[in-house]
Amino acid sequence: MRRSHGSLLFALGLIAQMGPLLAGEPGTDATDLERVEVIDTRVPIVWESPGCDHEKLGTVEVSAGEKVSEITHDPRVPTVEYGLAMDKLADAAQDKGANAVVLRFHQGVYFTYNGKRSRKPVYVKLRGGAIRMTPEALAQCPLKPVKLAELEARSRGKPERAFSNDVYAKD
């Protein structure tokens, strides 16, 4: 369905008017968002194996994004979020019965076109060890989850000039 310019402006006007109501500002009838507790049900991704007892359930590996080669001439190559790859890794570990995953390998591939590097990676690959800990072990040995911003920062590092065959073959 095609919309006219006028109806688009009308729709944007409605969204702008509803903004404070959706934000839950004091004095509105909207739900107080500060009282809503969000619980992440995914297993945590951690940097190091815990020092307490745990069962190793095997390796999980995921990738997100597209493997772009140097012959690509499209400057608008789609990028991918590290958070998406992390969610996929946590889900894969949870499917194996794990309640945590130890990150062992991460790769973020960025694309450069005419000297301009993409701000986000075009391809992300993560590998980790799925583990299961008893509730007692979790209580004694709290896990330190990987922070998304830290993982992204580690992936940026120093840019290297490389051919796609070499980049995607690296582990």
Summary of the structure (lengths in Angstrom):
residues: 171
radius of gyration: 21.6
end to end distance: 47.3
largest distance: 63.9
contacts: 419
relative contact order: 0.19
helix: 33%
strand: 22%
